[in-house]
Amino acid sequence: MFSRPADVVAVYISLSYVVAVHTVSRDVNEFKIRRDDPKVIKARMKAVIALSAFHLTTIPLLLKYMNGDSIQNTLLRFGLLPGFLNETETGLPSWVPFNYFKDSSRHLSLAIVLYSTPLLDSLLHYCFLPDKSYKDIISDICCEFSTIWGLRDYIFGPITEELFYTSMMLVAYLRLGDSSQYDANYLTLIVPNLFGIAHVHHAFEQYSLGIMNLANIIFITLLQMSYTWLFGSFTNYLFLNSSGNLWSCILIHTFCNYMGLPQGNTFSKAYALVPIEKRSNLGTLFSSVWRLLYLPLLVISIVLFKNNLTSLTAGTYEPIV
């Protein structure tokens, strides 16, 4: 694996992010605290910001030295500046803002299709639970995003993780290798393992805190590695298929982080706890029907996602690989 330069660069990018997350101020390291402590979050964000600035400077210089690439073109290929897509034939960034944002809306619609059943489940909470109202939807979303945890999970994390694990890595592979070395399957199925493995450090945090037994830590870590690999495969596929649309990957990352893993039929369970005198006939009906429909609709949404994956992730230009 390490005999090829792009692999070395990719492993370096992956490891550097994990190291930066743990390179925090001495005051934070002096005592055991959870990753959700605001002090830890702020310290880690500062470290990742510094690392991002370093990579945005050094990796374009590295590609210029190794491949003769223009620094400006490399920065545009990273995709942080919205509106630029990479032409298939020339590999050069092209300014196509209308198509860029049109493609982004189609890409997001694919994620909405996948999460359509959990979205309906959440909507039913607002429609029929007595302590909820559809008027609260916007305020609840704003409240979720306005905390430091929301900033990390829905803004900072998606931007930096997609920049490192999707954009920088794939640009390195595309510029330092060729299709005989790194084909589409390698880039979408093998490379995302680095994103999954990068989350192993959470296991060490949990073990050091001593609040979970080893078996649970191993199970949770394997589960997390599996779905981060799966998600990384999807965003890599999207980036390649959409001619390098990084902000589509970020937007979908934010959306999926907000939705989380499906928790099953939460509406019917919550409605069963509502006192009988506060239930409505319509709410009771929907609770019963939803109990029957949830699983079939979930399966249908997965099938629809699969059937529309290629068409809804297509970009203005042909896939890069």
C-alpha positions as CSV (number, residue, x, y, z in Angstrom):
1,M,0.0,0.0,0.0
2,F,2.8,2.4,1.0
3,S,4.7,1.8,-2.3
4,R,2.4,4.3,-4.1
5,P,2.7,8.0,-3.2
6,A,-1.0,8.8,-3.1
7,D,-1.6,6.1,-0.5
8,V,1.2,7.6,1.6
9,V,-0.4,11.1,1.3
10,A,-3.8,9.8,2.1
11,V,-2.6,7.9,5.3
12,Y,-0.8,11.1,6.3
13,I,-3.9,13.2,5.9
14,S,-6.0,10.7,7.9
15,L,-3.6,10.3,10.7
16,S,-2.9,14.1,11.0
17,Y,-6.6,14.8,11.6
18,V,-6.7,12.3,14.5
19,V,-3.5,13.6,15.9
20,A,-4.8,17.2,15.7
21,V,-8.0,16.2,17.6
22,H,-5.8,15.0,20.5
23,T,-3.3,17.8,20.3
24,V,-5.0,20.2,22.7
25,S,-3.9,22.6,25.3
26,R,-2.1,21.2,28.4
27,D,-4.9,22.5,30.7
28,V,-7.4,20.3,28.9
29,N,-5.1,17.2,29.1
30,E,-4.6,17.5,32.8
31,F,-7.8,15.7,33.7
32,K,-10.1,13.1,32.2
33,I,-13.1,14.7,30.6
34,R,-15.5,13.7,27.9
35,R,-15.2,14.7,24.3
36,D,-18.5,16.7,24.7
37,D,-16.9,19.0,27.3
38,P,-17.0,22.6,25.7
39,K,-13.3,23.0,26.7
40,V,-12.3,19.9,24.8
41,I,-14.5,20.9,21.8
42,K,-12.9,24.4,21.5
43,A,-9.4,23.1,21.9
44,R,-9.9,20.4,19.3
45,M,-11.5,22.8,16.9
46,K,-8.6,25.2,17.2
47,A,-6.1,22.4,16.5
48,V,-8.0,21.2,13.4
49,I,-8.3,24.8,12.1
50,A,-4.6,25.2,12.3
51,L,-4.0,21.8,10.6
52,S,-6.5,22.7,7.9
53,A,-4.6,25.9,7.1
54,F,-1.3,24.0,7.1
55,H,-2.7,21.4,4.7
56,L,-4.3,24.0,2.4
57,T,-0.8,25.4,2.1
58,T,1.5,22.4,2.0
59,I,-0.6,19.8,-0.1
60,P,-0.9,22.2,-3.1
61,L,2.9,22.8,-2.8
62,L,3.4,19.0,-2.6
63,L,1.3,18.4,-5.8
64,K,3.1,21.2,-7.6
65,Y,6.5,19.5,-6.7
66,M,5.4,16.0,-7.5
67,N,3.1,16.5,-10.4
68,G,3.6,20.1,-11.6
69,D,0.0,21.1,-10.7
70,S,-0.9,24.7,-10.4
71,I,-1.4,25.7,-6.7
72,Q,-4.5,27.7,-7.7
73,N,-6.0,24.7,-9.6
74,T,-5.3,22.4,-6.7
75,L,-7.1,24.7,-4.2
76,L,-10.1,24.9,-6.6
77,R,-10.1,21.2,-7.0
78,F,-10.4,20.8,-3.2
79,G,-13.9,22.4,-3.7
80,L,-14.0,24.8,-0.7
81,L,-15.0,27.6,-3.1
82,P,-18.5,26.7,-4.3
83,G,-19.3,27.0,-8.0
84,F,-16.3,25.2,-9.4
85,L,-16.5,21.7,-10.9
86,N,-13.7,19.7,-12.5
87,E,-14.0,19.1,-16.2
88,T,-13.7,15.4,-17.1
89,E,-11.5,15.8,-20.2
90,T,-9.0,18.5,-19.0
91,G,-9.3,17.9,-15.2
92,L,-9.3,21.6,-14.7
93,P,-11.8,23.5,-12.5
94,S,-14.5,25.3,-14.4
95,W,-16.8,28.1,-13.0
96,V,-20.4,26.8,-13.4
97,P,-22.4,28.2,-10.4
98,F,-25.9,27.5,-11.7
99,N,-25.2,23.9,-12.5
100,Y,-23.3,23.5,-9.3
101,F,-26.2,24.5,-7.0
102,K,-28.7,22.7,-9.2
103,D,-26.6,19.5,-8.8
104,S,-26.4,20.1,-5.0
105,S,-30.2,20.3,-4.7
106,R,-30.5,17.0,-6.5
107,H,-27.9,15.4,-4.4
108,L,-29.6,16.5,-1.2
109,S,-32.9,15.1,-2.5
110,L,-31.3,11.6,-2.6
111,A,-30.5,11.9,1.1
112,I,-34.0,13.0,1.8
113,V,-35.3,9.9,-0.1
114,L,-33.2,7.7,2.1
115,Y,-34.3,9.4,5.3
116,S,-38.0,9.9,4.2
117,T,-39.4,7.4,6.8
118,P,-37.5,8.8,9.8
119,L,-38.5,12.3,8.6
120,L,-42.1,11.4,8.5
121,D,-41.7,9.8,11.9
122,S,-40.3,13.1,13.3
123,L,-43.1,15.1,11.6
124,L,-45.8,12.9,13.3
125,H,-44.3,14.0,16.7
126,Y,-45.0,17.6,15.9
127,C,-48.4,16.9,14.5
128,F,-49.9,14.7,17.2
129,L,-47.9,14.9,20.5
130,P,-49.6,17.4,22.9
131,D,-46.3,19.0,23.9
132,K,-45.3,19.5,20.3
133,S,-46.4,21.8,17.4
134,Y,-45.4,22.1,13.8
135,K,-44.6,25.7,14.6
136,D,-41.7,24.4,16.8
137,I,-39.9,22.7,13.9
138,I,-37.8,25.7,12.9
139,S,-37.1,26.8,16.4
140,D,-36.0,23.3,17.4
141,I,-33.6,23.1,14.4
142,C,-32.2,26.5,15.2
143,C,-31.7,25.6,18.8
144,E,-29.9,22.4,17.8
145,F,-27.5,24.3,15.6
146,S,-26.9,27.1,17.9
147,T,-25.0,25.2,20.6
148,I,-21.3,24.4,20.6
149,W,-22.2,20.7,20.2
150,G,-24.4,21.6,17.2
151,L,-21.5,23.7,15.8
152,R,-19.2,20.7,16.0
153,D,-21.6,18.0,14.7
154,Y,-23.4,19.9,12.0
155,I,-21.0,22.6,10.7
156,F,-17.4,22.2,11.8
157,G,-17.2,18.4,11.7
158,P,-18.8,18.0,8.3
159,I,-16.7,20.7,6.7
160,T,-13.4,19.6,8.0
161,E,-14.0,15.8,7.7
162,E,-15.2,16.1,4.1
163,L,-12.3,18.4,3.3
164,F,-9.8,15.9,4.7
165,Y,-11.3,12.5,4.1
166,T,-13.1,13.2,0.8
167,S,-11.6,16.2,-1.0
168,M,-7.9,16.3,-0.1
169,M,-7.6,12.5,-0.3
170,L,-9.3,12.0,-3.6
171,V,-7.5,15.0,-5.2
172,A,-4.2,13.4,-4.1
173,Y,-5.2,10.1,-5.6
174,L,-6.5,11.6,-8.9
175,R,-3.4,13.8,-9.4
176,L,-0.7,11.3,-8.2
177,G,-2.0,8.1,-9.7
178,D,-3.9,6.8,-12.7
179,S,-6.9,4.6,-13.3
180,S,-4.7,1.5,-13.5
181,Q,-3.5,2.1,-9.9
182,Y,-6.6,3.7,-8.4
183,D,-9.9,2.8,-10.1
184,A,-13.4,3.8,-9.0
185,N,-13.8,0.7,-6.8
186,Y,-10.5,1.4,-5.0
187,L,-11.5,5.1,-4.4
188,T,-15.0,4.3,-3.2
189,L,-14.5,1.1,-1.3
190,I,-10.9,0.9,-0.1
191,V,-10.0,4.5,0.6
192,P,-13.1,5.2,2.9
193,N,-11.6,2.6,5.3
194,L,-9.3,5.4,6.5
195,F,-12.3,7.4,7.5
196,G,-13.7,4.4,9.4
197,I,-10.3,3.6,11.1
198,A,-9.9,7.2,12.1
199,H,-12.8,6.8,14.5
200,V,-11.0,4.1,16.5
201,H,-9.6,6.8,18.8
202,H,-13.1,7.1,20.3
203,A,-12.6,3.6,21.7
204,F,-9.5,4.7,23.6
205,E,-11.4,7.7,25.0
206,Q,-14.2,5.5,26.3
207,Y,-11.8,2.9,27.7
208,S,-9.8,5.6,29.6
209,L,-13.0,7.0,31.1
210,G,-13.8,3.6,32.5
211,I,-17.6,4.0,32.1
212,M,-18.0,1.0,29.6
213,N,-16.8,-2.6,29.6
214,L,-14.4,-3.7,26.9
215,A,-17.0,-5.8,25.0
216,N,-19.4,-2.9,24.6
217,I,-16.6,-0.6,23.5
218,I,-15.5,-3.1,20.9
219,F,-19.1,-3.6,19.6
220,I,-19.8,0.2,19.4
221,T,-16.4,0.8,17.7
222,L,-17.0,-1.8,15.1
223,L,-20.5,-0.5,14.5
224,Q,-19.2,3.1,14.2
225,M,-16.4,2.0,11.8
226,S,-18.9,0.2,9.6
227,Y,-21.3,3.0,9.2
228,T,-18.5,5.6,8.8
229,W,-17.0,3.5,6.1
230,L,-20.4,3.2,4.4
231,F,-21.0,6.9,4.6
232,G,-17.4,7.6,3.4
233,S,-18.0,5.3,0.4
234,F,-21.1,7.3,-0.4
235,T,-19.5,10.7,-0.2
236,N,-16.5,9.5,-2.2
237,Y,-18.8,8.2,-4.8
238,L,-20.7,11.5,-4.8
239,F,-17.6,13.6,-5.1
240,L,-16.3,11.6,-8.0
241,N,-19.6,11.3,-9.8
242,S,-20.4,15.0,-9.4
243,S,-17.1,16.3,-10.7
244,G,-15.8,17.3,-7.3
245,N,-18.8,19.0,-5.7
246,L,-17.5,19.2,-2.1
247,W,-20.3,21.3,-0.7
248,S,-22.8,18.6,-1.7
249,C,-20.8,16.2,0.4
250,I,-20.8,18.6,3.3
251,L,-24.5,19.4,3.0
252,I,-25.4,15.7,3.0
253,H,-22.9,15.0,5.9
254,T,-24.7,17.7,7.9
255,F,-28.1,16.3,7.1
256,C,-27.1,12.7,8.0
257,N,-25.5,13.8,11.2
258,Y,-28.7,15.7,12.2
259,M,-30.9,12.7,11.3
260,G,-28.6,10.1,12.9
261,L,-29.1,6.4,12.6
262,P,-32.8,5.4,12.3
263,Q,-34.2,4.7,15.8
264,G,-37.3,2.8,14.7
265,N,-40.9,3.8,15.1
266,T,-40.4,6.5,17.8
267,F,-43.7,8.2,17.2
268,S,-46.0,5.3,18.1
269,K,-43.8,4.6,21.2
270,A,-44.0,8.2,22.3
271,Y,-47.7,8.4,21.6
272,A,-48.4,5.3,23.8
273,L,-47.0,7.3,26.7
274,V,-49.5,10.2,26.2
275,P,-52.3,10.2,28.8
276,I,-55.6,8.9,27.3
277,E,-57.4,12.1,28.0
278,K,-54.8,14.1,25.9
279,R,-55.0,11.8,22.9
280,S,-56.9,12.7,19.7
281,N,-58.8,10.2,17.6
282,L,-56.7,11.2,14.6
283,G,-53.5,10.8,16.5
284,T,-54.5,7.4,17.8
285,L,-55.4,6.3,14.2
286,F,-52.0,7.5,12.9
287,S,-50.2,5.8,15.7
288,S,-51.8,2.5,14.8
289,V,-51.3,2.9,11.1
290,W,-47.7,4.1,11.5
291,R,-46.9,1.0,13.5
292,L,-47.8,-1.1,10.5
293,L,-46.2,1.1,7.8
294,Y,-42.9,2.1,9.4
295,L,-40.8,-0.9,8.4
296,P,-42.2,-1.4,4.9
297,L,-41.7,2.3,4.2
298,L,-38.2,2.1,5.5
299,V,-37.4,-0.7,3.1
300,I,-39.0,1.1,0.2
301,S,-36.9,4.3,0.9
302,I,-33.7,2.2,0.9
303,V,-34.7,0.6,-2.5
304,L,-35.6,4.1,-3.9
305,F,-32.2,5.4,-2.7
306,K,-30.4,2.5,-4.5
307,N,-32.4,2.9,-7.7
308,N,-31.8,6.6,-7.9
309,L,-28.2,6.6,-6.7
310,T,-26.6,7.0,-10.1
311,S,-29.1,9.5,-11.6
312,L,-29.3,11.8,-8.6
313,T,-25.6,11.9,-7.9
314,A,-24.7,12.7,-11.5
315,G,-23.1,16.1,-12.1
316,T,-22.7,18.6,-14.9
317,Y,-19.8,16.7,-16.3
318,E,-19.1,13.0,-16.6
319,P,-17.7,11.2,-13.6
320,I,-14.0,11.9,-12.9
321,V,-13.2,8.2,-12.9
